[in-house]
């Protein structure tokens, strides 16, 4: 056997070993999420850099309790989603040097909820960032678009109104009056 044939057989054998791993791997499940970039300062101040809603995966969050947390709140301030987050204010450089930062930027993806109104970030229980979704997600173009709904964008989506019964009654009365006038005109 030549070296080329040996390499081909070795590659084929490795592929056969790796194939079952890929066959068992679950596909990534995309769902609708809020994707948020925020700058967090050590002095309990935060600035929203960007927020969007769209398809994605939810961020992984620490299991152990942390000083910072994020919450998605509904219309009556009920908690729809809550997790601890861990912003890092340190940069590790070679060779073994640590630089302390005054601020850090985090990127967090939390689940989308139709009735979500706000997203808040807390430090030790104190709200340091309050995102009003009706101001950030809503583009106020009079069209209910992606990620907009009657909770986070009432100006575009509004609430569904029923049929205007008063208008219906007025139209029926006008038609009835026109029919009576038409019949009187025919009798003359």
N, CA and C atoms as an extended XYZ file, in Angstrom:
564
Properties=species:S:1:pos:R:3:atomname:S:1:resname:S:1:resid:I:1 pbc="F F F"
N         0.847       -1.189        0.000 N   UNK     1
C         0.000        0.000        0.000 CA  UNK     1
C         0.886        1.244        0.000 C   UNK     1
N         0.413        2.240       -0.744 N   UNK     2
C         1.166        3.489       -0.790 CA  UNK     2
C         0.789        4.362        0.405 C   UNK     2
N         1.589        5.407        0.598 N   UNK     3
C         1.313        6.334        1.705 CA  UNK     3
C        -0.035        7.016        1.512 C   UNK     3
N        -0.386        7.325        0.280 N   UNK     4
C        -1.656        8.003       -0.013 CA  UNK     4
C        -2.836        7.112        0.361 C   UNK     4
N        -2.762        5.837        0.031 N   UNK     5
C        -3.840        4.905        0.373 CA  UNK     5
C        -3.952        4.745        1.882 C   UNK     5
N        -2.827        4.715        2.568 N   UNK     6
C        -2.820        4.590        4.026 CA  UNK     6
C        -3.484        5.806        4.664 C   UNK     6
N        -3.180        6.994        4.148 N   UNK     7
C        -3.803        8.218        4.672 CA  UNK     7
C        -5.308        8.199        4.444 C   UNK     7
N        -5.732        7.762        3.269 N   UNK     8
C        -7.165        7.721        2.959 CA  UNK     8
C        -7.890        6.740        3.874 C   UNK     8
N        -7.275        5.597        4.131 N   UNK     9
C        -7.887        4.607        5.023 CA  UNK     9
C        -7.956        5.165        6.443 C   UNK     9
N        -6.906        5.840        6.892 N   UNK    10
C        -6.885        6.423        8.238 CA  UNK    10
C        -7.953        7.499        8.382 C   UNK    10
N        -8.089        8.354        7.377 N   UNK    11
C        -9.115        9.408        7.421 CA  UNK    11
C       -10.506        8.789        7.424 C   UNK    11
N       -10.715        7.769        6.603 N   UNK    12
C       -12.012        7.084        6.579 CA  UNK    12
C       -12.342        6.456        7.921 C   UNK    12
N       -11.349        5.833        8.544 N   UNK    13
C       -11.549        5.222        9.852 CA  UNK    13
C       -11.894        6.274       10.905 C   UNK    13
N       -11.193        7.416       10.893 N   UNK    14
C       -11.489        8.499       11.837 CA  UNK    14
C       -12.898        9.046       11.629 C   UNK    14
N       -13.304        9.184       10.376 N   UNK    15
C       -14.667        9.655       10.098 CA  UNK    15
C       -15.703        8.680       10.642 C   UNK    15
N       -15.446        7.385       10.505 N   UNK    16
C       -16.374        6.390       11.049 CA  UNK    16
C       -16.466        6.490       12.568 C   UNK    16
N       -15.360        6.829       13.221 N   UNK    17
C       -15.381        6.988       14.676 CA  UNK    17
C       -16.138        8.242       15.107 C   UNK    17
N       -16.045        9.306       14.323 N   UNK    18
C       -16.635       10.592       14.688 CA  UNK    18
C       -18.114       10.668       14.311 C   UNK    18
N       -18.550        9.939       13.293 N   UNK    19
C       -19.935       10.013       12.804 CA  UNK    19
C       -20.984        9.776       13.893 C   UNK    19
N       -20.835        8.773       14.772 N   UNK    20
C       -21.866        8.579       15.805 CA  UNK    20
C       -22.025        9.783       16.731 C   UNK    20
N       -20.942       10.506       16.965 N   UNK    21
C       -21.022       11.690       17.820 CA  UNK    21
C       -21.922       12.730       17.169 C   UNK    21
N       -21.735       12.969       15.871 N   UNK    22
C       -22.559       13.944       15.166 CA  UNK    22
C       -23.988       13.456       15.001 C   UNK    22
N       -24.174       12.145       14.883 N   UNK    23
C       -25.521       11.592       14.719 CA  UNK    23
C       -26.348       11.798       15.983 C   UNK    23
N       -25.703       11.757       17.156 N   UNK    24
C       -26.424       11.921       18.415 CA  UNK    24
C       -26.577       13.373       18.834 C   UNK    24
N       -25.811       14.254       18.243 N   UNK    25
C       -25.869       15.667       18.626 CA  UNK    25
C       -27.235       16.246       18.282 C   UNK    25
N       -27.817       16.943       19.238 N   UNK    26
C       -29.117       17.572       19.011 CA  UNK    26
C       -28.928       18.887       18.277 C   UNK    26
N       -29.838       19.192       17.362 N   UNK    27
C       -29.718       20.478       16.669 CA  UNK    27
C       -29.988       21.628       17.641 C   UNK    27
N       -29.370       22.747       17.360 N   UNK    28
C       -29.572       23.928       18.195 CA  UNK    28
C       -31.001       24.413       17.995 C   UNK    28
N       -31.705       24.592       19.098 N   UNK    29
C       -33.094       25.036       19.031 CA  UNK    29
C       -33.126       26.562       19.123 C   UNK    29
N       -33.549       27.197       18.040 N   UNK    30
C       -33.680       28.650       18.046 CA  UNK    30
C       -35.057       29.025       18.560 C   UNK    30
N       -35.113       30.061       19.336 N   UNK    31
C       -36.383       30.584       19.819 CA  UNK    31
C       -36.304       32.103       19.807 C   UNK    31
N       -37.407       32.754       20.051 N   UNK    32
C       -37.402       34.212       20.068 CA  UNK    32
C       -36.820       34.687       21.396 C   UNK    32
N       -35.851       35.592       21.300 N   UNK    33
C       -35.160       36.100       22.489 CA  UNK    33
C       -35.006       37.612       22.388 C   UNK    33
N       -34.802       38.230       23.541 N   UNK    34
C       -34.336       39.614       23.592 CA  UNK    34
C       -32.818       39.536       23.694 C   UNK    34
N       -32.118       40.171       22.768 N   UNK    35
C       -30.662       40.214       22.779 CA  UNK    35
C       -30.257       41.617       23.215 C   UNK    35
N       -29.553       41.703       24.340 N   UNK    36
C       -29.294       43.003       24.954 CA  UNK    36
C       -27.802       43.193       25.233 C   UNK    36
N       -27.278       44.347       24.812 N   UNK    37
C       -25.922       44.772       25.157 CA  UNK    37
C       -26.050       45.931       26.142 C   UNK    37
N       -25.343       45.837       27.259 N   UNK    38
C       -25.380       46.906       28.262 CA  UNK    38
C       -23.987       47.096       28.837 C   UNK    38
N       -23.662       48.338       29.151 N   UNK    39
C       -22.404       48.629       29.833 CA  UNK    39
C       -22.719       48.813       31.311 C   UNK    39
N       -22.046       48.038       32.136 N   UNK    40
C       -22.265       48.081       33.580 CA  UNK    40
C       -21.023       48.673       34.237 C   UNK    40
N       -21.236       49.671       35.082 N   UNK    41
C       -20.145       50.323       35.811 CA  UNK    41
C       -20.115       49.800       37.242 C   UNK    41
N       -18.949       49.851       37.859 N   UNK    42
C       -18.804       49.385       39.240 CA  UNK    42
C       -19.621       50.206       40.227 C   UNK    42
N       -19.905       51.467       39.902 N   UNK    43
C       -20.610       52.344       40.841 CA  UNK    43
C       -22.131       52.232       40.709 C   UNK    43
N       -22.626       51.067       40.295 N   UNK    44
C       -24.066       50.797       40.167 CA  UNK    44
C       -24.756       51.697       39.153 C   UNK    44
N       -24.093       51.935       38.065 N   UNK    45
C       -24.663       52.699       36.962 CA  UNK    45
C       -24.572       51.823       35.717 C   UNK    45
N       -25.587       51.861       34.862 N   UNK    46
C       -25.593       51.061       33.638 CA  UNK    46
C       -26.152       51.863       32.489 C   UNK    46
N       -25.719       51.513       31.284 N   UNK    47
C       -26.197       52.158       30.069 CA  UNK    47
C       -26.572       51.068       29.073 C   UNK    47
N       -27.782       51.154       28.552 N   UNK    48
C       -28.203       50.226       27.508 CA  UNK    48
C       -27.521       50.631       26.213 C   UNK    48
N       -26.839       49.699       25.576 N   UNK    49
C       -26.171       49.972       24.303 CA  UNK    49
C       -27.069       49.597       23.127 C   UNK    49
N       -27.749       48.444       23.240 N   UNK    50
C       -28.603       47.978       22.149 CA  UNK    50
C       -29.500       46.862       22.666 C   UNK    50
N       -30.711       46.799       22.126 N   UNK    51
C       -31.598       45.678       22.421 CA  UNK    51
C       -32.429       45.393       21.180 C   UNK    51
N       -32.549       44.111       20.862 N   UNK    52
C       -33.363       43.679       19.728 CA  UNK    52
C       -34.117       42.424       20.140 C   UNK    52
N       -35.118       42.079       19.367 N   UNK    53
C       -35.779       40.794       19.558 CA  UNK    53
C       -35.687       40.044       18.244 C   UNK    53
N       -35.478       38.740       18.343 N   UNK    54
C       -35.354       37.922       17.147 CA  UNK    54
C       -35.003       36.497       17.513 C   UNK    54
N       -34.684       35.692       16.504 N   UNK    55
C       -34.363       34.286       16.719 CA  UNK    55
C       -32.969       34.162       17.314 C   UNK    55
N       -32.826       33.255       18.267 N   UNK    56
C       -31.533       33.027       18.894 CA  UNK    56
C       -31.640       31.975       19.977 C   UNK    56
N       -30.595       31.856       20.750 N   UNK    57
C       -30.582       30.931       21.882 CA  UNK    57
C       -30.447       31.740       23.164 C   UNK    57
N       -31.012       31.231       24.220 N   UNK    58
C       -30.929       31.896       25.521 CA  UNK    58
C       -29.502       31.752       26.045 C   UNK    58
N       -28.984       32.806       26.653 N   UNK    59
C       -27.637       32.773       27.237 CA  UNK    59
C       -27.560       31.701       28.311 C   UNK    59
N       -26.350       31.249       28.582 N   UNK    60
C       -26.145       30.379       29.736 CA  UNK    60
C       -25.874       31.281       30.937 C   UNK    60
N       -26.407       30.892       32.067 N   UNK    61
C       -26.309       31.711       33.272 CA  UNK    61
C       -25.638       30.908       34.375 C   UNK    61
N       -24.964       31.590       35.318 N   UNK    62
C       -24.305       30.868       36.409 CA  UNK    62
C       -25.321       30.156       37.298 C   UNK    62
N       -24.880       29.056       37.863 N   UNK    63
C       -25.748       28.276       38.752 CA  UNK    63
C       -25.693       28.830       40.172 C   UNK    63
N       -24.512       29.231       40.606 N   UNK    64
C       -24.343       29.771       41.961 CA  UNK    64
C       -24.889       31.194       42.041 C   UNK    64
N       -25.395       31.607       43.200 N   UNK    65
C       -25.884       32.983       43.355 CA  UNK    65
C       -24.774       34.005       43.106 C   UNK    65
N       -25.125       35.085       42.441 N   UNK    66
C       -24.181       36.156       42.118 CA  UNK    66
C       -24.749       37.490       42.579 C   UNK    66
N       -23.921       38.540       42.539 N   UNK    67
C       -24.353       39.872       42.979 CA  UNK    67
C       -25.292       40.540       41.984 C   UNK    67
N       -25.175       40.187       40.714 N   UNK    68
C       -25.971       40.820       39.666 CA  UNK    68
C       -27.034       39.849       39.168 C   UNK    68
N       -28.183       40.406       38.759 N   UNK    69
C       -29.247       39.569       38.203 CA  UNK    69
C       -29.990       40.341       37.119 C   UNK    69
N       -30.719       39.594       36.301 N   UNK    70
C       -31.536       40.181       35.242 CA  UNK    70
C       -32.937       39.603       35.360 C   UNK    70
N       -33.949       40.464       35.160 N   UNK    71
C       -35.343       40.026       35.255 CA  UNK    71
C       -36.139       40.589       34.085 C   UNK    71
N       -37.022       39.754       33.554 N   UNK    72
C       -37.996       40.195       32.552 CA  UNK    72
C       -39.321       40.317       33.294 C   UNK    72
N       -39.941       41.502       33.225 N   UNK    73
C       -41.153       41.779       33.998 CA  UNK    73
C       -42.359       41.968       33.090 C   UNK    73
N       -43.524       41.541       33.598 N   UNK    74
C       -44.777       41.681       32.875 CA  UNK    74
C       -45.496       42.974       33.221 C   UNK    74
N       -46.748       43.114       32.741 N   UNK    75
C       -47.483       44.371       32.909 CA  UNK    75
C       -47.787       44.756       34.357 C   UNK    75
N       -47.856       43.784       35.266 N   UNK    76
C       -48.120       44.092       36.672 CA  UNK    76
C       -46.867       43.838       37.520 C   UNK    76
N       -45.706       44.036       36.901 N   UNK    77
C       -44.401       43.804       37.535 CA  UNK    77
C       -44.194       42.369       37.994 C   UNK    77
N       -44.954       41.419       37.434 N   UNK    78
C       -44.711       40.023       37.771 CA  UNK    78
C       -43.448       39.560       37.042 C   UNK    78
N       -42.691       38.706       37.704 N   UNK    79
C       -41.422       38.231       37.153 CA  UNK    79
C       -41.707       37.095       36.176 C   UNK    79
N       -41.378       37.320       34.904 N   UNK    80
C       -41.557       36.306       33.875 CA  UNK    80
C       -40.302       35.446       33.724 C   UNK    80
N       -39.143       36.028       34.023 N   UNK    81
C       -37.858       35.326       33.906 CA  UNK    81
C       -36.865       36.023       34.826 C   UNK    81
N       -36.067       35.249       35.533 N   UNK    82
C       -35.075       35.823       36.443 CA  UNK    82
C       -33.865       34.898       36.520 C   UNK    82
N       -32.677       35.466       36.327 N   UNK    83
C       -31.433       34.706       36.451 CA  UNK    83
C       -30.336       35.621       36.987 C   UNK    83
N       -29.367       35.012       37.651 N   UNK    84
C       -28.176       35.745       38.069 CA  UNK    84
C       -27.239       35.868       36.872 C   UNK    84
N       -26.506       36.975       36.820 N   UNK    85
C       -25.500       37.181       35.784 CA  UNK    85
C       -24.183       37.529       36.461 C   UNK    85
N       -23.096       37.388       35.725 N   UNK    86
C       -21.784       37.600       36.327 CA  UNK    86
C       -20.904       38.463       35.419 C   UNK    86
N       -21.091       39.789       35.475 N   UNK    87
C       -20.182       40.638       34.699 CA  UNK    87
C       -18.785       40.609       35.317 C   UNK    87
N       -17.784       40.640       34.464 N   UNK    88
C       -16.400       40.615       34.952 CA  UNK    88
C       -15.763       41.980       34.740 C   UNK    88
N       -15.187       42.511       35.792 N   UNK    89
C       -14.504       43.798       35.735 CA  UNK    89
C       -12.986       43.619       35.696 C   UNK    89
N       -12.530       42.461       35.267 N   UNK    90
C       -11.105       42.171       35.202 CA  UNK    90
C       -10.736       41.688       33.807 C   UNK    90
N        -9.531       42.083       33.357 N   UNK    91
C        -8.967       41.593       32.104 CA  UNK    91
C        -7.675       40.875       32.458 C   UNK    91
N        -7.551       39.651       31.975 N   UNK    92
C        -6.354       38.855       32.250 CA  UNK    92
C        -5.413       38.944       31.051 C   UNK    92
N        -4.173       39.376       31.318 N   UNK    93
C        -3.168       39.528       30.272 CA  UNK    93
C        -1.989       38.608       30.550 C   UNK    93
N        -1.237       38.340       29.509 N   UNK    94
C        -0.003       37.565       29.659 CA  UNK    94
C         1.109       38.522       30.044 C   UNK    94
N         2.055       38.220       30.832 N   UNK    95
C         2.162       37.019       31.655 CA  UNK    95
C         1.535       37.262       33.023 C   UNK    95
N         0.439       36.613       33.286 N   UNK    96
C        -0.249       36.643       34.576 CA  UNK    96
C        -0.440       38.040       35.149 C   UNK    96
N        -1.037       38.895       34.363 N   UNK    97
C        -1.324       40.254       34.818 CA  UNK    97
C        -2.835       40.461       34.764 C   UNK    97
N        -3.372       41.078       35.806 N   UNK    98
C        -4.805       41.351       35.879 CA  UNK    98
C        -5.006       42.860       35.928 C   UNK    98
N        -5.872       43.355       35.047 N   UNK    99
C        -6.190       44.785       35.024 CA  UNK    99
C        -7.633       44.954       35.477 C   UNK    99
N        -7.842       45.812       36.458 N   UNK   100
C        -9.189       46.117       36.943 CA  UNK   100
C        -9.826       47.185       36.060 C   UNK   100
N       -11.074       46.971       35.686 N   UNK   101
C       -11.815       47.919       34.858 CA  UNK   101
C       -12.896       48.609       35.684 C   UNK   101
N       -13.278       49.810       35.286 N   UNK   102
C       -14.388       50.512       35.937 CA  UNK   102
C       -15.731       50.092       35.365 C   UNK   102
N       -15.707       49.567       34.131 N   UNK   103
C       -16.959       49.135       33.508 CA  UNK   103
C       -16.696       47.937       32.614 C   UNK   103
N       -17.769       47.263       32.265 N   UNK   104
C       -17.691       46.121       31.358 CA  UNK   104
C       -18.964       46.070       30.526 C   UNK   104
N       -18.855       45.500       29.347 N   UNK   105
C       -20.035       45.355       28.486 CA  UNK   105
C       -20.474       43.903       28.526 C   UNK   105
N       -21.766       43.706       28.756 N   UNK   106
C       -22.318       42.353       28.767 CA  UNK   106
C       -23.259       42.189       27.578 C   UNK   106
N       -23.351       40.972       27.092 N   UNK   107
C       -24.328       40.610       26.064 CA  UNK   107
C       -25.148       39.475       26.644 C   UNK   107
N       -26.428       39.703       26.806 N   UNK   108
C       -27.313       38.717       27.414 CA  UNK   108
C       -28.510       38.481       26.509 C   UNK   108
N       -28.870       37.215       26.355 N   UNK   109
C       -30.067       36.846       25.592 CA  UNK   109
C       -31.044       36.169       26.551 C   UNK   109
N       -32.206       36.789       26.713 N   UNK   110
C       -33.233       36.261       27.613 CA  UNK   110
C       -34.460       35.903       26.786 C   UNK   110
N       -35.321       35.010       27.293 N   UNK   111
C       -36.490       34.598       26.516 CA  UNK   111
C       -37.434       35.758       26.219 C   UNK   111
N       -38.063       35.680       25.067 N   UNK   112
C       -39.071       36.654       24.655 CA  UNK   112
C       -40.409       36.225       25.240 C   UNK   112
N       -41.145       37.177       25.770 N   UNK   113
C       -42.496       36.940       26.271 CA  UNK   113
C       -43.419       37.954       25.608 C   UNK   113
N       -44.589       37.492       25.151 N   UNK   114
C       -45.550       38.402       24.512 CA  UNK   114
C       -45.968       39.532       25.438 C   UNK   114
N       -46.062       39.240       26.732 N   UNK   115
C       -46.552       40.249       27.672 CA  UNK   115
C       -45.433       40.932       28.462 C   UNK   115
N       -44.191       40.813       28.004 N   UNK   116
C       -43.076       41.491       28.687 CA  UNK   116
C       -43.181       42.995       28.485 C   UNK   116
N       -42.926       43.737       29.549 N   UNK   117
C       -43.000       45.193       29.511 CA  UNK   117
C       -41.628       45.821       29.792 C   UNK   117
N       -40.848       45.205       30.690 N   UNK   118
C       -39.557       45.771       31.096 CA  UNK   118
C       -38.526       44.655       31.278 C   UNK   118
N       -37.274       45.045       31.135 N   UNK   119
C       -36.150       44.191       31.513 CA  UNK   119
C       -35.297       45.019       32.466 C   UNK   119
N       -34.985       44.428       33.626 N   UNK   120
C       -34.196       45.152       34.626 CA  UNK   120
C       -32.954       44.349       34.993 C   UNK   120
N       -31.871       45.084       35.229 N   UNK   121
C       -30.649       44.491       35.768 CA  UNK   121
C       -30.467       45.037       37.178 C   UNK   121
N       -30.144       44.129       38.105 N   UNK   122
C       -30.010       44.475       39.519 CA  UNK   122
C       -28.596       44.181       40.003 C   UNK   122
N       -28.139       44.995       40.964 N   UNK   123
C       -26.908       44.710       41.699 CA  UNK   123
C       -27.254       44.711       43.178 C   UNK   123
N       -27.091       43.562       43.798 N   UNK   124
C       -27.433       43.381       45.215 CA  UNK   124
C       -28.861       43.848       45.506 C   UNK   124
N       -29.795       43.520       44.610 N   UNK   125
C       -31.204       43.843       44.804 CA  UNK   125
C       -31.618       45.236       44.378 C   UNK   125
N       -30.667       46.084       43.998 N   UNK   126
C       -30.969       47.455       43.579 CA  UNK   126
C       -30.970       47.513       42.050 C   UNK   126
N       -32.053       48.047       41.471 N   UNK   127
C       -32.143       48.160       40.015 CA  UNK   127
C       -31.124       49.177       39.513 C   UNK   127
N       -30.254       48.741       38.588 N   UNK   128
C       -29.258       49.654       38.021 CA  UNK   128
C       -29.516       49.916       36.534 C   UNK   128
N       -30.426       49.156       35.928 N   UNK   129
C       -30.816       49.397       34.543 CA  UNK   129
C       -32.269       48.987       34.389 C   UNK   129
N       -33.069       49.875       33.841 N   UNK   130
C       -34.497       49.633       33.638 CA  UNK   130
C       -34.812       49.913       32.172 C   UNK   130
N       -35.090       48.859       31.419 N   UNK   131
C       -35.350       48.983       29.985 CA  UNK   131
C       -36.853       48.885       29.748 C   UNK   131
N       -37.450       49.966       29.279 N   UNK   132
C       -38.861       49.996       28.911 CA  UNK   132
C       -38.962       49.487       27.475 C   UNK   132
N       -39.497       48.281       27.306 N   UNK   133
C       -39.526       47.661       25.982 CA  UNK   133
C       -40.376       48.436       24.986 C   UNK   133
N       -41.392       49.171       25.468 N   UNK   134
C       -42.225       49.942       24.540 CA  UNK   134
C       -41.434       51.080       23.906 C   UNK   134
N       -40.371       51.530       24.568 N   UNK   135
C       -39.543       52.605       24.008 CA  UNK   135
C       -38.373       52.058       23.196 C   UNK   135
N       -37.908       50.868       23.529 N   UNK   136
C       -36.714       50.327       22.878 CA  UNK   136
C       -37.030       49.407       21.700 C   UNK   136
N       -38.063       48.589       21.817 N   UNK   137
C       -38.396       47.633       20.756 CA  UNK   137
C       -39.326       48.264       19.731 C   UNK   137
N       -40.209       49.135       20.182 N   UNK   138
C       -41.237       49.743       19.334 CA  UNK   138
C       -40.623       50.811       18.433 C   UNK   138
N       -40.894       50.735       17.121 N   UNK   139
C       -40.337       51.737       16.207 CA  UNK   139
C       -41.351       52.818       15.812 C   UNK   139
N       -42.564       52.756       16.361 N   UNK   140
C       -43.595       53.786       16.151 CA  UNK   140
C       -43.810       54.137       14.676 C   UNK   140
N       -43.988       53.087       13.854 N   UNK   141
C       -44.229       53.320       12.430 CA  UNK   141
C       -45.666       52.971       12.026 C   UNK   141
N       -46.555       52.816       12.999 N   UNK   142
C       -47.970       52.507       12.803 CA  UNK   142
C       -48.192       51.130       12.176 C   UNK   142
N       -47.163       50.275       12.198 N   UNK   143
C       -47.285       48.901       11.717 CA  UNK   143
C       -46.749       47.973       12.798 C   UNK   143
N       -47.506       46.948       13.125 N   UNK   144
C       -47.105       46.000       14.158 CA  UNK   144
C       -46.097       45.026       13.545 C   UNK   144
N       -44.787       45.218       13.843 N   UNK   145
C       -43.729       44.431       13.226 CA  UNK   145
C       -43.203       43.338       14.134 C   UNK   145
N       -42.085       42.735       13.730 N   UNK   146
C       -41.454       41.657       14.485 CA  UNK   146
C       -41.088       42.115       15.889 C   UNK   146
N       -41.463       41.313       16.878 N   UNK   147
C       -41.136       41.616       18.264 CA  UNK   147
C       -42.054       42.627       18.913 C   UNK   147
N       -42.921       43.263       18.130 N   UNK   148
C       -43.852       44.249       18.686 CA  UNK   148
C       -45.187       43.573       18.979 C   UNK   148
N       -45.816       43.992       20.059 N   UNK   149
C       -47.160       43.516       20.390 CA  UNK   149
C       -47.862       44.593       21.203 C   UNK   149
N       -49.079       44.313       21.628 N   UNK   150
C       -49.865       45.341       22.318 CA  UNK   150
C       -49.276       45.717       23.677 C   UNK   150
N       -48.400       44.876       24.253 N   UNK   151
C       -47.772       45.205       25.536 CA  UNK   151
C       -46.558       46.108       25.356 C   UNK   151
N       -45.638       45.715       24.447 N   UNK   152
C       -44.409       46.494       24.329 CA  UNK   152
C       -44.467       47.552       23.240 C   UNK   152
N       -45.555       47.588       22.462 N   UNK   153
C       -45.677       48.596       21.409 CA  UNK   153
C       -47.146       48.943       21.171 C   UNK   153
N       -47.821       49.518       22.173 N   UNK   154
C       -49.247       49.818       22.003 CA  UNK   154
C       -49.514       50.842       20.904 C   UNK   154
N       -48.549       51.711       20.601 N   UNK   155
C       -48.781       52.717       19.562 CA  UNK   155
C       -48.862       52.090       18.175 C   UNK   155
N       -48.121       51.003       17.936 N   UNK   156
C       -48.170       50.334       16.637 CA  UNK   156
C       -49.201       49.213       16.603 C   UNK   156
N       -49.284       48.440       17.671 N   UNK   157
C       -50.150       47.261       17.668 CA  UNK   157
C       -51.508       47.530       18.301 C   UNK   157
N       -51.545       48.420       19.285 N   UNK   158
C       -52.803       48.761       19.947 CA  UNK   158
C       -53.507       47.542       20.503 C   UNK   158
N       -54.694       47.762       20.946 N   UNK   159
C       -55.525       46.658       21.404 CA  UNK   159
C       -56.585       46.426       20.351 C   UNK   159
N       -56.932       45.184       20.166 N   UNK   160
C       -57.945       44.844       19.177 CA  UNK   160
C       -59.299       45.351       19.657 C   UNK   160
N       -59.946       46.147       18.805 N   UNK   161
C       -61.248       46.690       19.163 CA  UNK   161
C       -62.324       45.892       18.455 C   UNK   161
N       -63.434       45.739       19.128 N   UNK   162
C       -64.557       45.029       18.538 CA  UNK   162
C       -65.223       45.853       17.447 C   UNK   162
N       -66.205       45.248       16.805 N   UNK   163
C       -66.924       45.934       15.741 CA  UNK   163
C       -67.686       47.113       16.342 C   UNK   163
N       -67.643       48.284       15.712 N   UNK   164
C       -68.337       49.462       16.250 CA  UNK   164
C       -69.848       49.342       16.040 C   UNK   164
N       -70.534       48.821       17.044 N   UNK   165
C       -71.970       48.566       16.925 CA  UNK   165
C       -72.772       49.842       16.706 C   UNK   165
N       -72.337       50.941       17.251 N   UNK   166
C       -73.062       52.203       17.059 CA  UNK   166
C       -73.084       52.563       15.574 C   UNK   166
N       -71.952       52.404       14.915 N   UNK   167
C       -71.872       52.689       13.483 CA  UNK   167
C       -72.787       51.741       12.703 C   UNK   167
N       -72.824       50.492       13.092 N   UNK   168
C       -73.679       49.500       12.439 CA  UNK   168
C       -75.154       49.898       12.567 C   UNK   168
N       -75.565       50.319       13.751 N   UNK   169
C       -76.963       50.718       13.973 CA  UNK   169
C       -77.308       51.948       13.139 C   UNK   169
N       -76.403       52.922       13.070 N   UNK   170
C       -76.651       54.133       12.272 CA  UNK   170
C       -76.805       53.773       10.796 C   UNK   170
N       -75.954       52.886       10.293 N   UNK   171
C       -76.045       52.472        8.883 CA  UNK   171
C       -77.372       51.778        8.611 C   UNK   171
N       -77.804       50.897        9.497 N   UNK   172
C       -79.087       50.193        9.317 CA  UNK   172
C       -80.238       51.192        9.321 C   UNK   172
N       -80.216       52.156       10.252 N   UNK   173
C       -81.288       53.158       10.298 CA  UNK   173
C       -81.304       54.019        9.033 C   UNK   173
N       -80.140       54.405        8.531 N   UNK   174
C       -80.078       55.186        7.295 CA  UNK   174
C       -80.610       54.386        6.106 C   UNK   174
N       -80.221       53.119        6.024 N   UNK   175
C       -80.741       52.273        4.937 CA  UNK   175
C       -82.257       52.127        5.034 C   UNK   175
N       -82.754       51.939        6.243 N   UNK   176
C       -84.197       51.819        6.447 CA  UNK   176
C       -84.909       53.103        6.010 C   UNK   176
N       -84.343       54.266        6.373 N   UNK   177
C       -84.938       55.552        5.974 CA  UNK   177
C       -84.897       55.722        4.463 C   UNK   177
N       -83.814       55.325        3.819 N   UNK   178
C       -83.716       55.420        2.359 CA  UNK   178
C       -84.736       54.516        1.669 C   UNK   178
N       -84.941       53.332        2.196 N   UNK   179
C       -85.936       52.417        1.613 CA  UNK   179
C       -87.333       53.013        1.736 C   UNK   179
N       -87.650       53.586        2.896 N   UNK   180
C       -88.974       54.206        3.080 CA  UNK   180
C       -89.144       55.370        2.114 C   UNK   180
N       -88.128       56.228        1.979 N   UNK   181
C       -88.199       57.352        1.035 CA  UNK   181
C       -88.340       56.855       -0.401 C   UNK   181
N       -87.637       55.807       -0.748 N   UNK   182
C       -87.718       55.249       -2.097 CA  UNK   182
C       -89.117       54.693       -2.374 C   UNK   182
N       -89.695       54.005       -1.383 N   UNK   183
C       -91.048       53.458       -1.562 CA  UNK   183
C       -92.077       54.578       -1.679 C   UNK   183
N       -91.938       55.644       -0.917 N   UNK   184
C       -92.851       56.786       -1.029 CA  UNK   184
C       -92.717       57.440       -2.397 C   UNK   184
N       -91.498       57.525       -2.910 N   UNK   185
C       -91.261       58.126       -4.216 CA  UNK   185
C       -91.905       57.279       -5.321 C   UNK   185
N       -91.871       55.944       -5.181 N   UNK   186
C       -92.477       55.062       -6.186 CA  UNK   186
C       -94.001       55.155       -6.168 C   UNK   186
N       -94.632       55.411       -5.052 N   UNK   187
C       -96.092       55.481       -4.942 CA  UNK   187
C       -96.624       56.763       -5.567 C   UNK   187
N       -95.837       57.766       -5.701 N   UNK   188
C       -96.315       59.031       -6.271 CA  UNK   188
C       -96.393       58.976       -7.722 C   UNK   188
